[in-house]
Amino acid sequence: MCLVSRPPRSQEDGAADLELVRRVAAGDRGAVDDLYQRFRRPAFALARRVLADDVLAEDVLQDVFLSIWRDPSAFDGSRGSVASWLLAMVHHKAVDAVRREESHRRRQARAEDDLVLSAPTQTTNVEDTAWERIVAERVRTALHGLPAPQREALTLAYYGGYTQREVAALTDTPLGTVKTRMLAGMRRLKDTLGTGLPGQNLADGGSR
Amino acid sequence: MSAAGGRHEDRDEHRDWDELAVGWALHALEPEDEDRFAAHLATCPSCARTAAETAEVMAAMAADLPPAEPSEGLRDRLRAAVEVTEQLRPQQPVRSALPPSVPAAPRPALGSTGVRDLRAPRSPRVPDRRPAWRRVLPTALVAAAVAAVLSLSAWNVVVTGDRDAAQATAAQQEQMLDALLAPGRATIAPVEADGHTVGTVVARADEVQVVATGLPVNDSHDTTYVVWGMGGEVPVPLGEFDVVTPEMDLRTVGSAATGLDEFSRYAISIEPGRQAPSYPTEVVAEGQVTS
């Protein structure tokens, strides 16, 4: 499925990431620094998007990298890349934090913004590298290629941290329809982006 | 709708699970769905693949966000925290002198089963001639302090919802961490009142710090707390300090004396006036050097 499009992070990146996690597992404190250096920007961008608060976002990053140090064996190489594992952890903790912290009122108010923002965000292109721009452009194009209701459901869940039931309420859509849209949108993005597991998928006996 | 039951009989029997797999990876399931799906996931390679692929797409979506750089302070804080945190399963056999390890962190969203193939060969260790407790206790103390401070910080933010306050708290924590991590030997004595630990005395050769966790705020106009070195013939006043917040706080005790780490016990008293008397009036907390 990814003959034409290149995955956002190359195979070499993936191998280097894996090596970093191995070093962490070997008790090398400096490897946590290197992992941080590698992932701090997408991790921070994601956490602050979900939390809308830089201080809380930094707390989430600290929590994530420290827990990687404490228990690197939580990473399962047969279940995907280091990048997806790490960013999923950032997302999970950020969403937990936003659910803990946000009052119902604030959340309702922010939902308005999130509906507007469910269109892909614009990058400012100030500091990002050329490669990051290319990646962002590919993702944006892929998101734009989705039918609007699918894009809306996925971005509300991912960037907004809303549950499927909350997305259903926000978009005035039956819960079953929201679930179906998320699955359909994800499948389509996966095919467009070629972000299946590197090389082959697990059903084919995925080895890595 | 029922998740596992097929709306379309056999043909799409698995479709509902696929939907849950996407929602699960997105951390967007309701609690009851999450529990049900977690049980199913453990036995379903197809759902594991869907969840993993969803996580890959999510990682790509993170690329389409305004670029953002965390503060330099975060790198330093992370480094300091890593420095004082032990790994969950140490590569070395655990010595009996080691304190209990830090509790496990919550597992990440992708409920990956731990694998052991990341195990690395043992790294050689430089022999350390200090007694075992001196090596491990500061680390254990600071790790506990860091954990406590982090939970306090979350609480503060919830209560105040105030960004400036949150930043001030973070800066304060950083200072506390730096002070506790000052290089050199330190003697640690948790002090108790009525069976509860209300503080920890950290005595160094030329400085005493008190991490106050449960001492009442004193009236700093006409009372003072005093740290006493115990174990000799008479208690030795080491210096005065005030408690200014009911929350965890690090107080450095003003003292020009040296050899402050020589005592086997430490006590804290509350005194009328602003000067340490020659003998403690009312000891409010006391504790032995941990060994």
Contacts between the chains, C-beta under 8 A, distances in Angstrom:
chain1	res1	chain2	res2	distance
A	8	B	59	7.5
A	8	B	60	4.9
A	8	B	63	5.8
A	9	B	59	8.0
A	21	B	118	6.4
A	22	B	118	5.6
A	22	B	120	6.5
A	23	B	120	7.7
A	25	B	118	3.9
A	25	B	119	6.4
A	25	B	120	5.6
A	26	B	91	7.3
A	26	B	120	3.0
A	26	B	121	7.3
A	26	B	123	6.6
A	27	B	87	6.3
A	27	B	90	7.9
A	27	B	91	5.4
A	27	B	120	7.2
A	27	B	123	5.7
A	29	B	79	8.0
A	29	B	82	5.2
A	29	B	83	6.7
A	32	B	78	7.1
A	32	B	82	5.1
A	33	B	75	7.5
A	33	B	78	7.9
A	33	B	79	6.5
A	33	B	82	7.9
A	36	B	75	6.4
A	36	B	78	6.1
A	40	B	69	7.5
A	40	B	70	5.6
A	40	B	74	7.7
A	40	B	75	7.7
A	41	B	67	6.3
A	41	B	68	6.6
A	41	B	69	6.2
A	41	B	70	7.9
A	42	B	59	7.7
A	42	B	62	4.7
A	42	B	63	6.3
A	42	B	65	7.5
A	43	B	62	7.8
A	44	B	68	5.1
A	44	B	69	6.9
A	44	B	70	4.4
A	45	B	62	6.5
A	45	B	65	4.0
A	45	B	66	6.5
A	45	B	67	6.4
A	45	B	68	4.5
A	46	B	62	4.5
A	46	B	65	6.3
A	48	B	68	5.9
A	49	B	65	5.3
A	53	B	163	6.8
A	53	B	166	7.8
A	54	B	70	7.8
A	54	B	71	7.8
A	55	B	157	7.4
A	55	B	163	6.4
A	55	B	166	4.6
A	55	B	167	5.8
A	55	B	170	6.2
A	56	B	157	6.7
A	56	B	166	7.5
A	57	B	70	7.5
A	58	B	70	5.5
A	58	B	71	6.7
A	58	B	74	4.8
A	58	B	170	7.8
A	59	B	150	7.4
A	59	B	153	7.0
A	59	B	154	7.4
A	61	B	70	6.2
A	61	B	74	6.3
A	61	B	78	7.6
A	62	B	74	6.4
A	62	B	77	6.0
A	62	B	78	5.4
A	62	B	81	6.6
A	63	B	105	7.8
A	63	B	150	7.8
A	65	B	78	5.4
A	65	B	82	7.7
A	66	B	78	6.7
A	66	B	81	5.2
A	66	B	82	6.5
A	66	B	85	6.3
A	66	B	105	7.5
A	67	B	105	3.5
A	67	B	106	7.6
A	67	B	108	7.8
A	69	B	82	5.0
A	69	B	85	6.3
A	69	B	87	6.7
A	70	B	85	6.1
A	70	B	86	7.8
A	70	B	87	5.8
A	70	B	88	5.0
A	70	B	102	6.5
A	70	B	104	7.6
A	70	B	105	5.5
A	71	B	87	7.3
A	71	B	88	4.3
A	71	B	89	7.6
A	71	B	104	6.5
A	71	B	105	6.0
A	71	B	114	7.8
A	72	B	87	7.6
A	72	B	118	6.0
A	73	B	88	7.7
A	73	B	89	7.0
A	73	B	114	4.4
A	73	B	115	6.4
A	73	B	116	6.7
A	73	B	118	5.9
A	73	B	119	7.9
A	74	B	107	6.0
A	74	B	108	6.3
A	74	B	112	6.1
A	74	B	114	6.1
A	75	B	112	6.7
A	75	B	115	7.6
A	75	B	118	6.9
A	76	B	110	7.8
A	76	B	112	3.5
A	76	B	113	6.0
A	76	B	114	7.2
A	76	B	115	5.2
A	77	B	115	6.8
A	77	B	117	7.2
A	77	B	118	7.8
A	78	B	115	7.4
A	79	B	48	6.6
A	79	B	52	5.0
A	79	B	110	6.0
A	79	B	112	5.1
A	80	B	52	4.1
A	80	B	53	7.9
A	80	B	55	5.6
A	80	B	56	6.0
A	80	B	110	7.1
A	81	B	56	6.6
A	81	B	59	7.3
A	83	B	59	5.0
A	84	B	52	7.3
A	84	B	55	4.1
A	84	B	56	4.7
A	84	B	58	7.0
A	84	B	59	4.2
A	84	B	110	7.8
A	85	B	55	7.1
A	85	B	108	6.7
A	85	B	110	6.1
A	85	B	112	7.2
A	87	B	55	7.7
A	87	B	58	6.6
A	87	B	59	4.4
A	87	B	62	5.2
A	88	B	25	6.9
A	88	B	55	4.6
A	88	B	58	6.3
A	88	B	59	7.3
A	88	B	108	6.1
A	88	B	109	4.8
A	88	B	110	5.3
A	89	B	108	3.7
A	89	B	109	6.4
A	89	B	110	8.0
A	91	B	26	7.9
A	91	B	27	6.5
A	91	B	58	6.4
A	91	B	62	7.8
A	91	B	109	6.9
A	92	B	27	5.0
A	92	B	108	5.9
A	92	B	109	3.7
A	95	B	27	4.9
A	96	B	27	7.8
A	100	B	154	7.7
A	100	B	158	7.3
A	101	B	157	6.6
A	101	B	158	5.9
A	103	B	161	8.0
A	120	B	64	5.5
A	121	B	64	6.4
A	121	B	65	5.9
A	121	B	66	6.0
A	122	B	66	7.6
A	123	B	64	7.5
A	123	B	65	7.6
A	123	B	66	5.6
A	123	B	67	6.3
A	124	B	66	5.6
A	124	B	67	6.9
A	126	B	67	7.0
A	127	B	67	5.2
A	127	B	69	6.8
A	128	B	67	4.2
A	132	B	63	6.8
A	132	B	67	6.7
A	135	B	60	7.5
A	135	B	63	4.5
A	136	B	63	5.2
A	136	B	64	5.0
A	138	B	60	7.9
A	139	B	60	5.4
A	139	B	61	6.0
A	139	B	63	5.2
A	139	B	64	4.0
A	140	B	64	5.2
A	142	B	60	8.0
A	143	B	61	7.4
A	143	B	64	6.7
A	154	B	26	7.7
A	154	B	61	7.8
A	155	B	61	8.0
A	157	B	23	7.5
A	157	B	26	4.6
A	157	B	28	4.2
A	158	B	26	5.9
A	158	B	58	6.0
A	158	B	61	5.8
A	159	B	61	7.8
A	159	B	65	7.7
A	161	B	27	7.7
A	162	B	28	6.7
A	163	B	28	4.9
A	163	B	29	6.7
A	163	B	30	5.8
A	164	B	23	5.2
A	164	B	28	5.0
A	164	B	29	6.5
A	164	B	30	7.0
A	164	B	33	7.8
A	165	B	30	5.5
A	167	B	28	7.2
A	175	B	1	7.6
A	176	B	1	5.0
A	179	B	16	7.9
A	179	B	19	4.1
A	179	B	20	7.6
A	179	B	22	7.9
A	179	B	23	6.4
A	180	B	19	6.4
A	182	B	19	6.8
A	182	B	22	5.0
A	182	B	23	6.3
A	182	B	26	7.0
A	182	B	28	7.6
A	183	B	15	7.7
A	183	B	18	5.5
A	183	B	19	4.6
A	183	B	22	4.9
A	186	B	22	4.9
A	186	B	53	7.6
A	186	B	54	5.3
A	186	B	57	5.8
A	189	B	57	4.8
A	189	B	60	7.6
A	189	B	61	7.8
A	190	B	53	5.3
A	190	B	54	7.8
A	190	B	56	7.3
A	190	B	57	5.3
A	193	B	57	6.4
A	193	B	60	5.3
A	195	B	53	7.3
A	195	B	56	4.2
A	195	B	57	5.2
A	195	B	59	7.4
A	195	B	60	5.0
A	196	B	53	5.6
A	196	B	56	6.7
A	197	B	49	7.7
A	197	B	52	6.2
A	197	B	53	6.7
A	197	B	56	6.6
A	201	B	49	5.9
A	201	B	53	7.1
A	202	B	45	6.6
A	202	B	48	6.9
A	202	B	49	4.4
A	202	B	52	6.9
A	203	B	45	7.3
A	203	B	46	7.2
A	203	B	49	5.9
